[in-house]
Amino acid sequence: MPLENLKEPESLLNQCFKFVARHLFTICYIDPINNCYQLRDGITLPKEICEKLIQVFQQNGGVLDDKFVTIFSSPETSLRRVKLRNSSITDKGLAILLRHRLEELDISKCKNITDDSLSEINKNGDRMISLTIGYGTILFPNIISCGNYIMQDPSARRYYAMNTPNLKRLAIRCLNEQKNKIYFPLLLRSVLKLTHLDLSGCSELGDLSYLTELPHLVSLILYNVDNIMETLKAICELRGLKHLDISQSSEKLRTFHQENQILAKIISSLPNLESLDISGTNLAGRGVAESNVGLNRTGLSDIPGLSARVDRPLEFLGLYGTLHGACRRHDIPAKLIAGDANEVQILTAAAAYIERADLLQRVLNDLYHLFRYETCQNQCRALSVVLDAMERHLSEKHIQISGSATLFYIVKNTDKTSLGGRIKRTIITTLLNGMNAHKEDDTMMRNGCLTLCQFEIPHDVLFEYERLVLMLLHVVSEMEQEGFVQRIGIYLLNSLACQVEGSQKQLLGDLGAIQRMLSLFQVCLQ
């Protein structure tokens, strides 16, 4: 959600969603046979409520697993768009959701899903329009054992291909187990309506000539794909492309020979191109005029290969981590640039690479330095980016560490009254989610505790009181004895204990705070 919206008072509807997400027994009960949630009799939930409930449940620290999604086995529920990123769901739970004949499904970072789910997707995928797979989700079999004849045999293909005839958006990220170059041609043969294809981090793609059979393709993402040179001929034949991404992460920098000619060829071959990402490559050239390169130099462009677009600049150009400081040049024929030359470029890069943990970590570090030295002007947009990054990449420790460090400076250097209650609550919940996911990391615990110290205790944290107490008890019990993190944890726990009354003080005792503090005293006295 845009941060501007968080400045407004929270709607009654959103408050109800949060309450139900934290108190599922208001609409569910536990089935004693399978120990899973079941919807109570007499309750009907339309798709708008079901989809929002899944989102809010996960945002507020709930574990998205089979026990939870069994709620949607009830015929009184409905789903169309489901995002299961970072969930613990298995094939069994996914099968329950797929029976709703979903239109959009995101199963990124769902490590408990196996290739057994492919048949369920094929069985219920006739309405599916958008599918996102990858980053640890193994949906496809590792080996094609049938040989080349499966290209012609439909009965053999059903175990490898996708039966989603209406699919328009497909993202398959980091699928690098396949060693047979017939796999992707086979996989994509039945999805002829595709308009957007993302194959980031995939290997053994071949020359991509099979993509010419996708007549409606307008967006192609090949981030961190090897052997881009081998694919350029096919790419240049996709004349309908509006968005092309052939970028590389900085750790896997790719150097092209005759880089200016290659970029010029891409530009001349793709007349409808509006967005181009060449981050992490040398395709922007050296930024100086070169003789005998056969390029049109009638306009001013400090990127030789883009001279033909001087009078018709690109809407977006990715130049983050390019050689020879391309993003710092003056005459760049693009309206929006992702790079690290200034705050606007860094924020643009963060938004563009929000799905790419390896690249996003570097961008967040750039953003961190802006806040550390108090030079960030657009704090609202920057805060929104950091919160989004931490929510999407909960399992990525370095994203959580970098994000929490930036949150510390944002909260520390911002007038607390200007943050507003909803923004504070979003920051605190995001921090606790990250801390809970990386409990054993001292740096994450330190960043989280230091940031929490910037809030008004206990007023700002009462809505997450029990989760915070449990986290602080972990900090004081499990972190290094008499270490810095433990001392901060003790300070926060003491601040809570001294300023709450009644049931909240009782909860401290029920959760074992007194016993744990006595244990600490005993250790110190030994």
Buried (B, 14 or more C-beta within 10 A) or exposed (E): EEBEEBBEEBEEEBEEBBEBBBEBEEBBEBEEEEEBBBBBEEEEBEBEBBBBBBBBBBBBBBEBBBBBBBBBBBEBBBBBBBBBBBBBBBBBBBBBBBBBEBBBBBBBBBBBBBBBBBBBBBEBBEBBBBBBBBBBBBBBBEEBEEEEEBBEEEEBBBBBBBBBEEBBBBBBBBBEBBEBEBBBBBBBBBBEBBBBBBBBBBBBBBBBEBBEEBEEBBBBBBBBBBBBEEBBEBBBBBEBBBBBBBBBBBEEBBEBEEBBBBBBBBBBBBEEBBBBBBBBBBBBBBBEEEEEBEBEEEEEBBBBBBBBBBEEBBEBBBBBBBBEBBBBBEEBBBEBBBBBBBBBBBBBBBBBBBBBBBBBBBBBBBBBEBBBEEEBEEBBBBBBBBBBBBBBBBBBBBBBBBBBBBBBBBBBEBEEEEBBBBBBBBBBBBBBBBBBBBEEBBBBBBBBBBBBBBBEBBEBBEBBBEBBBBBBBBBBBBBEEEBBBBBBBBBBBBBBBEEBEEEBBEBBEEBBBEEBBEEBEEEEEE
